[in-house]
């Protein structure tokens, strides 16, 4: 049974509904459920780098590694986006 609907936390990860999500709630990672099967399969095969996509999106939002505002130019530097 999960406490507070959290998946993991305090360095411990637990599984619920097939996910291991660390300190994130089911609602916070729920976006993965609506991803196209073709995309999920490509990610699982290593053909799509979700870490790179996340870094690009953070840079596009002007955010640093912890989601803090750093400005667009600095964010591109932090994430290695040219």
C-alpha positions in Angstrom: 0.0 0.0 0.0 1.3 3.4 -0.9 1.4 6.3 1.5 0.2 9.7 0.3 0.0 8.3 -3.3 3.8 8.8 -3.6 6.1 6.5 -5.6 9.2 6.0 -3.6 11.0 8.8 -1.8 13.8 9.0 0.8 16.1 7.2 -1.6 13.7 4.2 -1.9 11.6 3.5 -5.0 8.5 1.5 -5.0 6.4 0.2 -7.8 2.7 1.0 -8.4 0.9 0.3 -11.6 4.1 -0.9 -13.2 6.1 2.3 -12.7 9.2 3.0 -10.7 9.2 6.8 -10.4 11.3 7.7 -7.4 9.8 10.6 -5.5 7.1 11.5 -8.0 3.4 10.8 -7.8 1.4 8.8 -10.3 -0.2 12.1 -11.4 3.2 13.7 -12.0 4.4 10.9 -14.3 1.0 10.2 -15.8 1.9 12.0 -19.1 3.7 8.8 -20.1 0.3 6.9 -20.3 -0.8 9.1 -23.2 2.4 8.8 -25.2 2.1 7.0 -28.5 3.1 3.4 -28.5 5.5 3.9 -31.4 7.3 6.6 -29.4 7.4 4.5 -26.2 8.8 1.6 -28.1 11.5 3.8 -29.7 12.4 5.1 -26.2 12.7 1.6 -24.8 15.0 0.6 -27.7 17.2 3.6 -27.1 16.3 5.3 -30.3 15.0 8.4 -28.6 16.9 10.1 -25.8 14.3 11.5 -23.3 17.0 13.0 -21.3 18.1 15.1 -24.2 14.6 16.1 -25.0 14.0 17.1 -21.4 17.2 19.3 -21.5 16.1 20.9 -24.7 12.6 21.7 -23.3 14.1 23.1 -20.1 16.4 25.3 -22.2 13.5 26.4 -24.3 11.8 27.5 -21.1 14.9 29.3 -19.8 15.2 26.9 -16.8 18.2 25.3 -15.1 18.6 21.7 -13.9 16.3 22.2 -10.9 13.6 24.0 -12.8 14.7 27.4 -11.7 14.6 30.4 -14.0 18.1 31.2 -15.3 17.3 32.9 -18.6 17.3 31.5 -22.1 21.0 32.0 -22.9 22.3 30.6 -19.6 19.8 27.6 -19.9 21.2 26.7 -23.3 24.7 26.8 -21.8 23.7 24.7 -18.8 22.0 22.0 -21.0 24.6 22.1 -23.8 22.1 23.3 -26.4 23.6 25.2 -29.3 
